[in-house]
């Protein structure tokens, strides 16, 4: 199965019944598959006029209680930024798939990249936190898409599946389970103010059409949902809560695997470079080379780095100029060595081995 | 139930300037909703950004106050995912015709079962009186200090051409007609577009020799004529003054529509 199709199938298995999108290489197979499948299962597929509209449509659908999704790539992702901020501010669960390609601008439509990792974290204006997942295989495309919907509903936040052309267009055999875990949205208790958070800092969801009479606005709002844009304290508290509901759950959201935790040289990867590093570790058969492979990149699971107690250096191969390497630098005292790769090709295992030889 | 029961009393007073025409349009809308017997829990108001778009927050139903220009795609998501909901969009000339112009023509083309009410005050009121795509040629605004040099958009003709099933234009002077048109639009499956010319004494009238609210309302009364009448005048070779605005029902038809309640 192709990675993009696995993503669409994962979404359908997770209960996604609304897809609003706009064609863009290399993500289009997701929209095409949803266009074929959704009408047959009482779902809605709509090809919107642009990515601003796609993002808007999935937010609107989410408020009626639907699990909703869009898929895009770099230029479309840039267009979605304003409404992504709206989804953050209004705490609207939704899933945005970005099959990354080379940028800036139109760049390399048919070549893979990981250049939007900082954009998905910081691309919309203002302070906020989101959740971003990164699959390294077709199997993970399926599994992490399901997970994205569950995290979106649990935290009421847009969740990004930050894949890329390599995994999107990769074909692999995968196992599809009979059932996937589904964590439904927590409804708002009647009598509670619509934006009053529970202990987990997430308010219950007042679905449209259920008689809540909720006002949803992108303006700074109080717990009634009413605009209140000039109170410094209220704004500060709201934004802090939107950030903290994600950041305080960082360890619970974290998803990674660890190889050779006693190692002195540790690779940190997410997405396709993980495959090359796994090959290197297998080929060399040395236990002084470790590997931290992230499936969740944001919120960044900094505690995972501390598990490598003997680490002397961290190597970070990324298909960008070192976006996540810089994040790792913030959390560790050891040297962090970015191994950037641009142009669309993945780091080859030999390239990484050669890099190791220079270091040792 | 009265139309006043649809107001979110704890949100009043509203933010509109004294003399603003938007309140009239909201009243007309709620009177139409009340006459139709819609239920609060089955109705959603969606809006974009601007003075017009604050209206959704003053109504007791579920409401979505979105980003600038994007009310229609948000409403598209709401309506298609739950066609049992009545979805009404409040928007303005800047929101709908400038930043949201592309969404406007595509929503009309798809003919989604929405009622779109545009408060056209020919100016960006909330940001202090900048020119909009419907500012008349020659009119003064803060960004057209020497008079607008661009022609204005005719939003109702645009909606007709793009495929909306129901299109009407009235003004905040024509309260009865406007209420009836909104009701007719709400009953018509498919996209209904009701354009209302509204006075903005603070940011339009003040700069364009219509200083009193009554001057602007008088202007709308005296510079409007039924579209059919204007067509007849043109057919018979009579000259129609350029500052006359066509009002009335522009179209009512039965093109295939999306998102109609099953």
Contacts between the chains, C-beta under 8 A, distances in Angstrom:
chain1	res1	chain2	res2	distance
A	17	B	81	7.6
A	18	B	77	6.9
A	18	B	80	7.4
A	18	B	81	5.1
A	20	B	73	7.7
A	20	B	76	7.8
A	20	B	77	6.3
A	44	B	80	4.9
A	44	B	81	5.8
A	46	B	76	7.0
A	46	B	80	6.2
A	48	B	73	6.2
A	48	B	76	7.6
A	48	B	106	7.7
A	49	B	73	7.8
A	49	B	102	5.5
A	49	B	103	6.5
A	49	B	106	4.3
A	50	B	102	6.6
A	52	B	70	6.2
A	52	B	73	7.2
A	53	B	70	7.0
A	53	B	72	7.9
A	53	B	73	3.7
A	53	B	76	7.5
A	53	B	102	7.8
A	53	B	103	5.7
A	53	B	106	7.5
A	54	B	73	7.7
A	56	B	66	6.8
A	56	B	67	7.3
A	56	B	70	4.5
A	56	B	73	3.6
A	56	B	74	4.5
A	56	B	76	7.7
A	56	B	77	6.6
A	57	B	73	5.0
A	57	B	74	7.1
A	57	B	76	5.2
A	57	B	77	3.7
A	57	B	80	7.7
A	58	B	77	6.1
A	59	B	66	7.9
A	59	B	74	6.1
A	59	B	77	6.5
A	60	B	46	7.4
A	60	B	64	6.8
A	60	B	73	7.2
A	60	B	74	4.1
A	60	B	75	6.3
A	60	B	76	6.5
A	60	B	77	2.6
A	60	B	78	4.1
A	60	B	79	7.9
A	60	B	81	7.2
A	61	B	77	3.9
A	61	B	78	6.9
A	61	B	80	7.0
A	61	B	81	3.8
A	62	B	77	7.6
A	63	B	62	7.6
A	63	B	64	6.4
A	63	B	77	7.9
A	63	B	78	6.3
A	64	B	77	8.0
A	64	B	78	5.9
A	64	B	81	4.5
A	64	B	82	4.0
A	64	B	85	7.1
A	65	B	82	7.9
A	66	B	81	4.5
A	66	B	82	7.9
A	68	B	77	7.1
A	68	B	81	7.3
A	82	B	67	5.5
A	83	B	67	5.8
A	83	B	70	6.6
A	86	B	66	6.6
A	86	B	67	5.2
A	206	B	62	7.9
A	208	B	44	5.6
A	208	B	62	4.4
A	208	B	64	7.9
A	208	B	78	6.6
A	208	B	82	7.1
A	208	B	85	6.7
A	209	B	41	6.5
A	209	B	42	6.6
A	209	B	44	7.4
A	209	B	62	6.9
A	209	B	82	5.8
A	209	B	84	7.0
A	209	B	85	5.4
A	210	B	41	7.0
A	211	B	40	7.5
A	211	B	41	4.0
A	212	B	62	6.5
A	213	B	8	8.0
A	213	B	40	6.6
A	213	B	41	7.5
A	213	B	60	5.1
A	213	B	61	5.9
A	213	B	62	6.1
A	214	B	62	5.5
A	214	B	63	7.6
A	215	B	8	7.4
A	215	B	56	7.2
A	215	B	57	5.2
A	215	B	62	7.9
A	215	B	63	4.9
A	215	B	65	6.9
A	216	B	62	7.7
A	216	B	63	6.8
A	216	B	64	5.0
A	216	B	65	6.7
A	217	B	57	6.7
A	217	B	65	3.9
A	218	B	65	6.9
A	218	B	66	6.7
A	218	B	67	6.1
A	219	B	65	7.0
A	224	B	10	8.0
A	226	B	11	6.3
A	226	B	57	7.1
A	227	B	57	6.5
A	227	B	65	7.6
